[in-house]
Amino acid sequence: MKKHKNNSNTGLNRREFILKTTLVGAGLSMGSLALAAVHRDHVTNTEKKTSGGMQNGKRKLGPLEVYPIGIGCMNAAWGFGEPMPKKDAVRLFRSAADYGQNFFDTAEAYGAWLSEEMVGEALAPIRKDVIIATKFGFAINQEGNITGLNSRPEHIRKATEGSLRRLKTDYVDLLYQHRVDPEVPIEEVAGTVQDLIREGKVRAFGLSGVGAATIRRAHAVQTVSAVQNEYSVWTRDPEGEVIAVCEELGIGLVPWSPLGKGYLTGTVAPDSTFSEKDRRSTMPRFTQQAMQANWEVIELLQKVGARHQATGMPATPGQVNLAWLLARKPFIVPIPGTTKLAHLQENMKAAHIQLTAADMQEIESGLASITIVGERAAEGVLQLLDIGNRGDRSSEGTHGLSPLPAGKIN
Ligand SMILES: NC(=O)c1ccc[n+]([C@@H]2O[C@H](COP(=O)([O-])OP(=O)(O)OC[C@H]3O[C@@H](n4cnc5c(N)ncnc54)[C@H](OP(=O)(O)O)[C@@H]3O)[C@@H](O)[C@H]2O)c1
């Protein structure tokens, strides 16, 4: 390997010296950039060895090339207690991008609108370097409260204009329908997003909370680039039918709540209680009884993690869970949500971990012997999910939750 000559005054080689002086001029520290560079190189090398992975360390969602583990930007604005101060969230998302993150997931409904505003302010100066995904599909009143579903074409257009304004951009990279609207044929939704793509306002189309029948119907009208459904070691519903249809049609799968809303990191004590503003207070899987009963999952992930050194330390349960998702299929891109830069860095480093076939087998047989206690969400929330989204009911032989276009008989 070629050696660079050291600058005698600083102990830095010429390339490092030029980089440092440039960075100081830009108000950045060498440490953070060097860390980001090491991190990117490591991921590139890791991904080269992974079959099906992209050569440049990214994964593909249709036309979009993204870091294999993105960031969920809901949490800064809503879901796990009080929202973060906006300036802190803006700093977090900019630091994430500086660290090498390029895939940011938001929705107009998060906060409502606050998450998009945070993402927009953080990323506007580096818009071309990042991939922003957002979502439409809820009716939201003037106070920002969700009042129902709405995927009517005129509403999709209005919602998208609002997203573009808040995101301070003239295009959305990936626009998802957040939930299937049982009043609007999915063909109309796909056709409306297709028009937005033709107008240059959107680059790619996604669906969230869906089963295979809806995916197929939408994809027949407009290529679906990504499906966003809940998936992790303790929520395996996509294995029922959704992973197979994504593989068949060349669609990416973006697992939401990939860390089990924090529980799978092993940092949520089983005797925790949650405030009313924390959505986990409504989830059967977050009662103390369920959290105690499910702790075996954490022990299993810890056992496997002890054999992997993602950061010079044993891999954390959360990292093992993220590495497990990446190892399932090369088109899977989880989006853990966080309000902390250290957590984001820990999560991104999980892309360095390559679980072996023996690890995967150990996780599989370990999980087979554990009965997960408690539903993943409250019943009212689960009811919004499409047929085939929940592993217990297939969409085969149905047309999904979305009505058929007028005049079409199943
Ligand atoms: N399409 C949909 O319908 C849908 C539904 C839900 C979520 N989503 C998307 O998916 C994203 C992620 O889902 P989620 O937030 O529900 O669940 P998640 O990513 O499984 O878990 C988030 C929780 O994990 C904690 N956490 C993250 N990294 C950690 C680490 N390294 N160590 C310890 N704790 C860690 C976070 O706390 P800290 O803030 O302290 O890190 C937070 O409490 C959301 O932000 C959103 O973009 C989409």
The ligand as an SDF file (V2000), in Angstrom:
LIG
                    3D

 48 52  0  0  0  0  0  0  0  0999 V2000
  -45.4290    3.2240    7.9380 N   0  0  0  0  0  0  0  0  0  0  0  0
  -45.9050    3.1810    9.1620 C   0  0  0  0  0  0  0  0  0  0  0  0
  -47.0940    3.0170    9.3760 O   0  0  0  0  0  0  0  0  0  0  0  0
  -44.9490    3.3360   10.3230 C   0  0  0  0  0  0  0  0  0  0  0  0
  -45.3420    2.9890   11.6190 C   0  0  0  0  0  0  0  0  0  0  0  0
  -44.4250    3.1690   12.6470 C   0  0  0  0  0  0  0  0  0  0  0  0
  -43.1650    3.6800   12.3830 C   0  0  0  0  0  0  0  0  0  0  0  0
  -42.8230    4.0200   11.1130 N   0  0  0  0  0  0  0  0  0  0  0  0
  -41.4780    4.5270   10.7830 C   0  0  0  0  0  0  0  0  0  0  0  0
  -40.5220    3.6240   11.3140 O   0  0  0  0  0  0  0  0  0  0  0  0
  -39.6030    4.3280   12.1380 C   0  0  0  0  0  0  0  0  0  0  0  0
  -39.1160    3.4300   13.2550 C   0  0  0  0  0  0  0  0  0  0  0  0
  -40.1850    2.8410   13.9720 O   0  0  0  0  0  0  0  0  0  0  0  0
  -40.4270    3.0900   15.5390 P   0  0  0  0  0  0  0  0  0  0  0  0
  -39.8170    4.3610   15.9330 O   0  0  0  0  0  0  0  0  0  0  0  0
  -41.8650    2.8460   15.7670 O   0  0  0  0  0  0  0  0  0  0  0  0
  -39.7100    1.8710   16.2490 O   0  0  0  0  0  0  0  0  0  0  0  0
  -38.2010    1.3700   16.3920 P   0  0  0  0  0  0  0  0  0  0  0  0
  -37.3380    1.9860   15.3850 O   0  0  0  0  0  0  0  0  0  0  0  0
  -38.3230   -0.1030   16.4400 O   0  0  0  0  0  0  0  0  0  0  0  0
  -37.8100    1.8420   17.8670 O   0  0  0  0  0  0  0  0  0  0  0  0
  -37.6570    3.1830   18.2320 C   0  0  0  0  0  0  0  0  0  0  0  0
  -37.2890    3.1930   19.7170 C   0  0  0  0  0  0  0  0  0  0  0  0
  -36.0160    2.5690   19.8700 O   0  0  0  0  0  0  0  0  0  0  0  0
  -35.1220    3.4140   20.5750 C   0  0  0  0  0  0  0  0  0  0  0  0
  -33.7780    3.2210   20.0150 N   0  0  0  0  0  0  0  0  0  0  0  0
  -33.3780    3.4210   18.7360 C   0  0  0  0  0  0  0  0  0  0  0  0
  -32.0870    3.0780   18.5850 N   0  0  0  0  0  0  0  0  0  0  0  0
  -31.6600    2.6540   19.7980 C   0  0  0  0  0  0  0  0  0  0  0  0
  -30.4310    2.1560   20.2840 C   0  0  0  0  0  0  0  0  0  0  0  0
  -29.3890    2.0210   19.4740 N   0  0  0  0  0  0  0  0  0  0  0  0
  -30.3450    1.8090   21.5920 N   0  0  0  0  0  0  0  0  0  0  0  0
  -31.4110    1.9290   22.4240 C   0  0  0  0  0  0  0  0  0  0  0  0
  -32.6130    2.3800   22.0180 N   0  0  0  0  0  0  0  0  0  0  0  0
  -32.7420    2.7430   20.7140 C   0  0  0  0  0  0  0  0  0  0  0  0
  -35.6550    4.8040   20.3770 C   0  0  0  0  0  0  0  0  0  0  0  0
  -35.2980    5.6240   21.4640 O   0  0  0  0  0  0  0  0  0  0  0  0
  -34.2290    6.8220   21.3320 P   0  0  0  0  0  0  0  0  0  0  0  0
  -34.9580    7.9600   20.7180 O   0  0  0  0  0  0  0  0  0  0  0  0
  -33.8460    7.0510   22.7570 O   0  0  0  0  0  0  0  0  0  0  0  0
  -33.1130    6.3210   20.4990 O   0  0  0  0  0  0  0  0  0  0  0  0
  -37.1540    4.5630   20.3290 C   0  0  0  0  0  0  0  0  0  0  0  0
  -37.6730    4.5170   21.6290 O   0  0  0  0  0  0  0  0  0  0  0  0
  -40.3580    5.5740   12.5930 C   0  0  0  0  0  0  0  0  0  0  0  0
  -39.4980    6.6250   12.9610 O   0  0  0  0  0  0  0  0  0  0  0  0
  -41.1690    5.9000   11.3690 C   0  0  0  0  0  0  0  0  0  0  0  0
  -40.3770    6.6500   10.4570 O   0  0  0  0  0  0  0  0  0  0  0  0
  -43.6960    3.8370   10.0860 C   0  0  0  0  0  0  0  0  0  0  0  0
  1  2  1  0
  2  3  2  0
  2  4  1  0
  4  5  1  0
  4 48  2  0
  5  6  2  0
  6  7  1  0
  7  8  2  0
  8  9  1  0
  8 48  1  0
  9 10  1  0
  9 46  1  0
 10 11  1  0
 11 12  1  0
 11 44  1  0
 12 13  1  0
 13 14  1  0
 14 15  2  0
 14 16  1  0
 14 17  1  0
 17 18  1  0
 18 19  2  0
 18 20  1  0
 18 21  1  0
 21 22  1  0
 22 23  1  0
 23 24  1  0
 23 42  1  0
 24 25  1  0
 25 26  1  0
 25 36  1  0
 26 27  1  0
 26 35  1  0
 27 28  2  0
 28 29  1  0
 29 30  1  0
 29 35  2  0
 30 31  1  0
 30 32  2  0
 32 33  1  0
 33 34  2  0
 34 35  1  0
 36 37  1  0
 36 42  1  0
 37 38  1  0
 38 39  2  0
 38 40  1  0
 38 41  1  0
 42 43  1  0
 44 45  1  0
 44 46  1  0
 46 47  1  0
M  CHG  2   8   1  16  -1
M  END
$$$$
